Structure formats: structure tokens, C-alpha cells
Amino acid sequence: MENDNNKNNSSNSDKLIGQINDLNVAQNNGEFRKKGKLKIFLGYCAGVGKTYRMLEGARSAKEHNIEVVVAVAETHGRKDTEVLLEGLEIIPKNKIDYKGLVLEEMDLAAVLERRPQLAIVDELAHTNAPGSVHTKRYQDVEEILNAGIDVYTTLNIQHVESTIDIVYQITQVKIKETIPDRLLEIAYEIELVDLPPENLLERLQEGKVYIPQQAQRAMHKFFNRGNLLALRELSLRYTAKQVDEDILSYKESHAISTPWPIGSRLLVAISPSVTSENLIRITHRMATSLSAQWYAVYVESPQQVKINEVSQNQLNGNIRLAEELGAKVFSLSGYNVADEVINFANQKNISLIIAGLSRRSKFEELIKGSILNELVKKSGSINVLVVGSEEPQKEEELLTPSPMLIPRPQPWLPYLLSFLSILVVLGLSELLTVWTDFPAVTGMLLLIPVIASSLLWGSRVGLFALIISLLALTFFFIPPPLSLKFPTIQYLPIFIVFIIIALIVGSLAKIVRWQTESARRRERFLSALYSFNREIMLCKALEEILERAVIHIKEAFESHAVILLPDQDSNLQIRTKLRIDLSLSDSEIGAATWVFRHALPAGTDTDTLSSLKWHYLPLKINNRTIGVIALTPTAKHIHLTPEQNRLFESFANVVALALYKIT
């Protein structure tokens, strides 16, 4: 059954991609007008009348001879809303089979083919069914806007990405369906649809929002008066901010001179923590209200040498969120986190640093120190804002490790090897008793596995080796033999010196290991990019460039690559050799064509056509797309890290430059 569903989804996607590509060709031929306008009907909760008001606007537009079609209008059985659909052209929804269920979604291809002046698309934050071209409905709306079609849509304030932490604090509900703030920024008009909470609660009781049973549950949870009041104020404030921006735009267009706050720059320090999401959103809101530039900085330090898969996933998510909200993201490297942040802030003329409260215990702060305290002490004239937040859940509960990550070695193996190395040293010490029985000699020898364990496998394994070495030294070499009785005062200095030396050398080994790992990563990145750039730039013929590029990508990423270039009719053609079992299907060619038309990435690890196994990047030069490069791993378990993704983008830029020079 699942295979049949996959086939049905694939056929739906294939059909839709083909239609979209035909329309993209028409757009390039000048058949479409410029980009469409977006109008958002914004409310603070379900039931305030957004859909009703949107359909009223649609009917008004039709009366003014504007061609209107209804792509999606969720009436939820409300009779007064359904009446407004009468006389409007409605495009039937697309049916998608998924695990035995038939799900209905907006027929994007039909909307684009119909090409109205205005499309009605309800519920902007909706998540599409698996098998759709785009993961989210707002991406469908962007596609419609790019085709030159105006859009009316609806949205609740709690679905705006930068507000979901505030909504959680108000309602204790974690919103999953969100849209990026850029959708509201590109909207030419945001109309607030408001209704007093008392009236909304009255509508709930009358069954005009949900059926009576659901209404009672809703009123006791999300729809209580306190939540509604707070959400209403949030929507009013957000709309007021948009009005302020409209006023500023008006003053600029009319050359009205007025003082402006300039030079404000904000910086948020992020980490592999769920709480960093809250910091990022707070910084975005502050930067928006101040019209300020803002940065998000992550510092790689010895403390993060071996962050686990869950933390790495969360860090990647935090970086993507900051980029999505418009931050300039930088990854720094240094032993002292506070020093690196302050140095960066001074270089960028930062006026305010936003940081979160330390998650370290008092004992950890006593041993390791407090990054926050150092940051405040060393900030000088830079203001530091410390933000406290409550984690909604444990981080482990909120995150699911990626199933495609490369399998790690067994976690117990370093401890076993460390233990075996101690046994080897003990055997060697037993042989040395022929010449000496002084325990200090054995103690010095046992420092070797402790130092080696710290250097090779990290501080935890080094601490394990230290404890085992102390127990072995006591058991075998300190009188009385074969006993763990605490040694006499005579041997206490040996133990103290042993522990001090082991801790110092272990810490130094940790720093050396971190510096070595950082240097290796940078060296691999730069070496791969330099080698690739040198070979590609020496190529004189097109076929040679393509062949070299594919070979290097396969070696660097353990992945197969293919490069597609347009022919005279602007149709993409594969210009590199492929194995028979890797030949691109029609849907994969369609995805590449979409990337070529829109100059945006697609495929696996993206929100567009994510079910495909290839990852597509546009080859761009001087704001012009000249082709597409695609990559797929040679094995299913291989997953590109964020660093490899950046390297792949750099490779694509080099290929684009080389192709541009010979064409």
C-alpha cells in the first residue's frame, strides 16, 4: 500500500512540475506581468472573521471587474461564509493519496494555468500533504506571486515565526506551523481583522467557530479570555508596527526630513540549545523595531569539541532560524568564548549584545567559570542584555536525530582501549620491578595512558583513565599490596602530584585536540576549494570543465553529481555522464528546471520537492542563472553536514564562473 501511495504522490508531483515548467517558460517569454501583490488579512485567533472579510474583499474586487478565482477557502461549514462563495469561480482541489487517505490540497498548477488577476488562498501557514511540490502553503503563494498573480490570504498572529516564543509564554502551546516574517514584509497591505474577545467567546458558545463539543474544550484551553486578550494585543501591536513602517516609507518617498536613529547594531550569541531560539526571535524583534542590522554568532570552543547529534541538529536549526529572520550569521573559533564575542562586536561596531542566562550549575561555574560574567566584565561600552527563558521541554524531547547521519563508532570503544592501555603499562611496570619498586616510577608511566586518552578521545575518557590508574596504583603498588586501602601519608604527595599533572596535561591535551580539529576542518575546506578552483580554472573546454567538476565532487562528498545546461530553446539538458541506474527521471528533470527558472535550491534537505533524492543548486553569475548542478550521495547513510553544504555552494560558484568565462 505504501509503495502505491508513493507512486501516486510521484505521479501527482510529476504532473504538477511539468505544468509549472510550461508556465515558467511562458513567464520568461513575457506573457506574465510583473510580480503579484500580496494582501494579508491578519487576526489574533480562529473565528474572528478573517475568511469572511477576505471573501468580502474578493466579491468587491469582482464587482470592480477584477478576475477572481478561489483557490482555497476554508469555510468550516459556516453558512454565512459559504454564502459569500456564491458567484465566485472556485478551482477544484487536488486530491493526494497518502497512506490510504485522500487528502485535498490547493491545485497550484491549475491556478497558474488559469492565470487570474487575483487568487484567494486561505490559511497561509498551512502545511501541505506529503507529495506536494512545496512543503508549506506560503511557498505555493510565493509561486503564484512570482507568476504575476495578486493574492488575498489569511493568517493568525501566532503563526508568525518571530512571535511563537511570546505565544508560548502566553498560551503554553508550542506552535508548529509557522511562516517566515518576510511574507509580511513583502505584503503590500496587511488588514487587521479584529473582534473583541467577549464576542469571540460568544461565537464559540453558539457553535459558530467549532462544533459544541470542540468549543467547550477550546474555551478551557487555548480560547480562554486571558489568552485572547494577550493575542489580540500582540496582533494590534504588530499591525501598528506595519503602519509605522508605512509612514516612514511615505516620508522617504516625499523627501520629508526627520531625525532617524542610525548606527544601531545588535548581536546575539547562540549555542546548541533550545533557548537560543528565543534569543534569536527577541533580537529580531528588537532589530526590526530599531531598524537595526543584527548578527548571530556561534563560537566553536574546546567545550563543544564533541557535541552530540541532538545538539548539532539544534545548532543547525538555530542557524537556519537566524538566517531565515534576516541575521548575518558568523561561526567563530577560539578558546575563550567571551573574548571572541567581544572582539567580533568591536570589529562590527555592535551597540548591544543579547545573551541568555547560563545553564551551568554553581559547581560548573566554579570549575569552568561563567561565560556570561566574562562577557559582562569585558564588554566595556557595549551594552549586554541578559535574557532569561524557560525551556518548554527538555531538549531531547523536542529534537529527533536525523536518520541520515553517518553512524558513529561504538561509544564504549575509547573506554575499552584506554583500559587496555593501562593494563599494558601495568605489565611494563611489573617488569621494571626487577630494577626498582618505587611507586613514583609506575605513577609516571601511568600518566602516559591518561594523557593519550585525553588527547585521542576527550576529557571524559581521560578522567576515566585517571581514576582507573589511581585505583591500579593503589591496588598493585602501594602497601599493603592487593588492597584498595587509602595510602599512608608517605605516599600522599605522589598521589597529589599525579592528579595535578594528569589534570593539567589533560586540559592542555584537550586544547591541542580542539585546535587540531579546527585546523583540520579549515584545511580540508580550503584545500578542497583551492584544488577544485585551480583545476577548473585551468580547463579550456566545456566538456573538460564538466568532467573535472563531477570527479572532484564525487571525491569530496562521496556523492554523484550531474550538471544540466540549457539548450537554444532554454530546455535543460544533462551535460555529464551518468550511470544507467542514476539516470534522471522526468520529475527530477522537472525539479532541475524549477531551480533554473527560480534560481533557488530544491530537492532533498530543502522545503521544495524534498522527497526527491537529488539536491539541486542553481549555477548563478551576475544575478543570472546559467545552469543547474545536482548531487546525490553514493550511499543512503551519507548526510552532508552544514560545512559540506557550504563547500558544495562554493563549488557551484566556481563552476558557474568557469562556465561563464568560456561562453
Secondary structure, 3 states (H helix, E strand, C coil): CHHHHHHHHHHHHHHHHHHHHHHHHHHHCCCCCCCCCEEEEEECCCCCCHHHHHHHHHHHHHHCCCCEEEEECCCCCCHHHHHCCCCCEECCCEEEEECCEEEEECCHHHHHHHCCCEEEECCCCCECCCCCCECEHHHHHHHHHHCCCEEEEEEEHHHEHHHHHHHHHHHCCCCCCCECCHHHHHCCEEEECCCCHHHHHHHHHCCCCCCHHHHHHHHHCCCCHHHHHHHHHHHHHHHHHHHHHHHHHHHHHCCCCCCCCCCCEEEEECCCCCHHHHHHHHHHHHHHHHCCEEEEEEEECHHHCCCCHHHHHHHHHHHHHHHHCCCEEEEEECCCHHHHHHHHHHHCCCCEEEEECCCCCHHHHHHHCCHHHHHHHHCCCCEEEEECCCCCCCHHHHCCCCCCCCCCCCCCHHHHHHHHHHHHHHHHHHHHCCCCCCHHHHHHHHHHHHHHHHHHHCHHHHHHHHHHHHHHHHHHHCCCCCCCCCCCCCCHHHHHHHHHHHHHHHHHHHHHHHHHHHHHHHHHHHHHHHHHHHHHHHCCCHHHHHHHHHHHHHHHHCEEEEEEEECCCCCEEECCCCCHHHCCCHHHHHHHHHHHHHCCCEECCCCECCCCCCEEEEEEECCEEEEEEEEEECCCCCCCCHHHHHHHHHHHHHHHHHHHHHC
